[in-house]
Amino acid sequence: MDNNKFKLTAAGVEKLKNELENLKTNERTRNLEALKEARAQGDLSENADYDSAREEQARIETRIKEIENILKNTELITEDRSKIVNIGKTVKVKIDDNNPVEYHLVGALEADPFNFKISNESPVGKAIIGHKKGDKVRAKTESNREIAIEIIEVK
C-alpha cells in the first residue's frame, strides 16, 4: 500500500461502515448472550460452549479493530472524468483472443474477481493503469504466463 493507506471506493467505505456497525451492535450482543449462557452452565474449564463463545468474541473484536484501522487510514478513490484507466474506473478489455470482459478497477481490499472487481495491484490492473482506449499492453500473470490485453473502453 502507498504510505500505508488503503485505497477504497465510496461503496467500499460504506460496506465496511455497515459491517462495523453490525459487529458492534448485533454480533457483540449475540456473543455476550452466548457467553452468559455458557457461564451459567458451571465449570468453565471443560465448557466447550464457553470456549467457543470466547473464540468468537476474539474474532469479533479483532475484526472491529481491523475495520477501524482501515477506515482511519483510507484513501478515498475519487471519480475522475478522464478516459485514462485508473482505480475507480470500469474498463472493458480483451485478453488474448477471448471475448471482451468488463472489470471495475478497485483497491486490493475490495477486489472480487468473481464479481469482476480487479485490484490495482493485480497483474492486469498494474498493466492497464495509465493507459487509454485502444492501447495494447502485455502482462505476466502470477503463473508467469504472458498475456496480451487490449483496452476496448474506459468508463
N, C-alpha and C positions, 0 to 999 in steps of 0.2 A: 504494500500500500504506500502511496505517496504521502510522506510526512505523517504516517500513522493515521491517516484519515480513511474512513470508509465511504466509498462513492455509492450513493443511493439516489434513486428517483423519488419523487414526492410520494408515489404509490408505495414504494418500498418502505419509506419512513412511516407512512400511515399504517401499513401492515405490522411493522414492529411495535408501534404505539398500541395498536389493538391487542397484540399478543401480550405485551407488558401489562396492560390493564386487566386482561383475563387472568394472567398469572397472579397478580396482586389481589384481585377481588374474588375470583371464583376458585382457582386452584389452591391458593393458600388456605382458604376457608374449608374447602373439602378435605385438605390434608390435615388441618388441625382437628377436625372431627374424627378422622381416621386414627390419629394419634391418641385422642381422648378415649375412644372406644378400645384401642389396644391396651392402654394403660389400665383400664377398668378390668381387663382380663386377669390381672395379677402379675405374677413373676415375669419380669421383663427380660431376664437372662436367657430364656428359651422361648420367647414370644416372636414367632415369625411375622405376625401381623404388625407388631411394633417395629421390628427391623425393616420391614418393607415400607412402612409409613415414614420412618426416619430417612431411608434412602430416597424416597420420593420428595421429602422436604428438602434434602440437599440438592436434588436435581432442580427443583423449582427455584430455590434461592440462587443457585449458580446461573440459571438461565436469566433470572431477573437482573443480576449484576452484569451479565454479558450484554443484554439488550440495552441497559442504561449506559454502559460504556460505548456501545456502538452509536447510540443516539447522541451522546455527548461529543463524539468525535466524527460526526458525519459531515461529509462534503456533499451538499445537495446538487444533483445534476440538473442544471437549468436548461430549459428549452432554448435552442438557438435555431434560427431560421435559415442558416446556411445550408448548402447542398453538399457539405463535406461530411463524411462519415465520422461520427463521434459518439460517445456514450449518450444514451437517451434517444438516439435515432433508430428508426426502423429501416432496415436495409434488405432489399431483395438481391440475392446473389445466386450465381450459377457456379456450382463447384464441380470441377472436371466436366464431364458430359451429362451430368444429372439434370433433372428438371429444376427450374429456379425455386428457391426457398426464401421465405421472408423471415428475418430474425430481428428481434429487438435487442440492441446492444446495451447491456447494463453492467453495473459494478459486480465484482466477484460474489458478494453476499446475496445478490438477487438472481444469480444465474440459475436457469432451469431449462436445460436443453430440450427436455421432453415437451416443454411449452414454448419452444422457440425463443427463449431468452438466453443469449450467449454473453459470456463475460468479456470485458475489455482485455482481460489477461489470458484468454484462450488463444490458441494459435490463429484461428480465423479472425477473432476480434483484433488481435495485435496487427495482423496483416492488413486489414481493411481500414483501420483508423487513419484519418488524414487523407483518404482518397475520395474520389467522386464518381458519379455515374459514368460508366463506360470504361473505367480503369480496370486493368487486368493485373492481378498480383499473384504471387506464389507464397505458399506457407508450408511449413513442416508440421505434421501432426505429432502428438505425443509418441506415436508408434514409429516416428521417423519417416513417415511416408510423405512425399511431396505432392501437394495438390495445387491445382490451378483455380483461381477464383476470379470471376468476372462480376463487377458491380453493375446490376441492372437498374436499380432505382434506390434513391435515398429520400426518406421522408422524415 
